[in-house]
Amino acid sequence: MSVEQVELPEIQIEDRLPTWLRLCISVGAIFFVACLAYEFAAEPGARTWSNAGKLLVAIFFCGVLIWNVLLSSKVRWTIRNNEIQIDKAWIYDRQEVEFVRSGEIALIKVDSESDDSGISYYIRLELYSGREIKSPPIANAQRARALKAEIANHLNVPHEYVTPRT
């Protein structure tokens, strides 16, 4: 009598900011800076140190916004039996693919981070190599715990798995 492993369906977790929205935010920030720069250059009364400082601050913050939106990667986890495929797609067509196998995982846990938009939950994988991998954000704690259990089932890893590597 042979026991066959049941093939569980794939699960995908994706980052929530689509490419079109990332591009729109970037174009809006560039347009805002361009309008401020035009106003500073075109109007003779606007060329003061105070307005120059405001322009530099706007350029800095819009630059940081563009950096975060355009140059950050869009991450997708595809959870299959015995592995997680992590795809990172950059806005300029560079893609990275990484595989995490079940034997590499030392711990699976749920973490949370809060920001202005609320609390985001993440699944954090700690590997035996010491490296940590954080999932794309998950909407609520209940969904994060359910995904953690699904990942443990797909990878055949106990839910609170911590053992020294032999």
N, C-alpha and C positions, 0 to 999 in steps of 0.2 A: 504494500500500500504506500503510494507516494503522496506527499503533501506538496501541493503547488502553491506558490505565493500568489495571492490575489492581487491583481493589478488595480491599484487605486487610481481614480481620475486625477488629472493634474489640477493644481491650484495655482493661481497667479495673484501676486500682489504687485500693484504698480504705484508709482509716484503719481500724485494727483494734478500736476500742472501740465496741461497739453502744450505741444509745440506752438500752435497758433496763438495761444495766450501769452506764452513767453515772448514771442515776436512782437505782439501788440504792446506789451508792457515796455519792451525795449524801444520801440519806435516812439511811443508816447514820451518816454524819458528824454530821448534825443530831441524830439520836437520842442519839449519844454526848455531844454538848455539852449537850443537854437534861437527860440523866441527871446529868452533873456539876453543872450549874446547880441542879437540884432538890436534890441532896445538899448543896450549899453553902448554899442558902436554907433548907432544911427542918431540918437538924440544927444545934442551937445551938452545939455544940462545934466544928463545922467552919468557923466564920467566923473564920479567922485570916488574917494577911497571906500566910502560906505557901500556904494553900489557895486564896486569891484569886489569887495569882500563877500557880498551876497551872491554875486555871480560865481565866485570860486567855491563857496559852500554848496551852491546848487550843483555845480559841475562835479564836485566830490561825491555828494549823495546820489546823484543820478548815475555816476560812474560805478559806484558800489552796487546800486540796483541792477544796472545792466550786467555787471560782472556776475552777480548771483543768479540772475534770470537766464542770461544767454550761455554762460560758460559752465553752469552746473549741469550735471548729467541727469537724464531721466532714467530711473532705475526700475527694473522689473524682475521680480523673483518668480521663477517657475519651479514649483515643488513637485517632484516626481518620486517614484519609488527609489530609495537609496541615494538620491542626490538632489541638490538645489542648483538650478542654473540661474546665475545672476547676470543680467544684461544691463549694460550701461550705454545708453545712446546719447551722444552729444549732439548739439544743434547743428554742427557742421559735419555731419555724417561719419564721425569717428565712433566706432563701436568697440566695446570691450565685453568679452564673455568670460565668466569664471564659473567653475563648477566646485561645489562643496559636497563631498561625499560623507556618508553617515559615519565612517570611521574617523573622520577628522574633527568631529564635534565633541567638545568636552561638556558644554552646558548650553541649554536653551532657556532663555528667560524673557519676561515681558518687562519693558521699561516705559516710563512716561516722561515727557517734557512739556512744559507749559510755555506759551508765548501769548502774544496779543490776541490771536484767534482762538485760544482755548488750549485744551490739553490734547496732545497727540501721543499715541501709544506706538511702541515699536517692539519688534521681536529682535532680540540680540543673541547672536550666536557667538559663543566663545570657543575658539578652536584650540586644539592641543598645542599648536605652535605659539599660542599667546595672543594671536590676532583676534580682534573682535569685528564682527560684521553686523551692521544695523539695517533692518528692513526698511522699506518705504513706510511712511506713516499709515497708521490704521485708525479708523474713526473712533472706536470706543474700546473700553477695557474688556468687555464681554467678547467682542469679536477677536481681539488680540489673544485672549486666553484660548478661544476656540481654534484659532489658527495655530497657536503653539502646540495644542494637542494633535491637530492634523499633521503638522510637521513631524512631531514625534512618531506618529503612526506611519507616515510615509517613509521615514528614515530608520524605523525600527530602533528608536532611541527612547529610553525612559524619559518621562516628562521633566523631572528634575535630575538630569543625568550629570553626575560629577564623579569621575573616577580617575585615578592616576593612570597614565599611559604605561603599558607594560612593554 
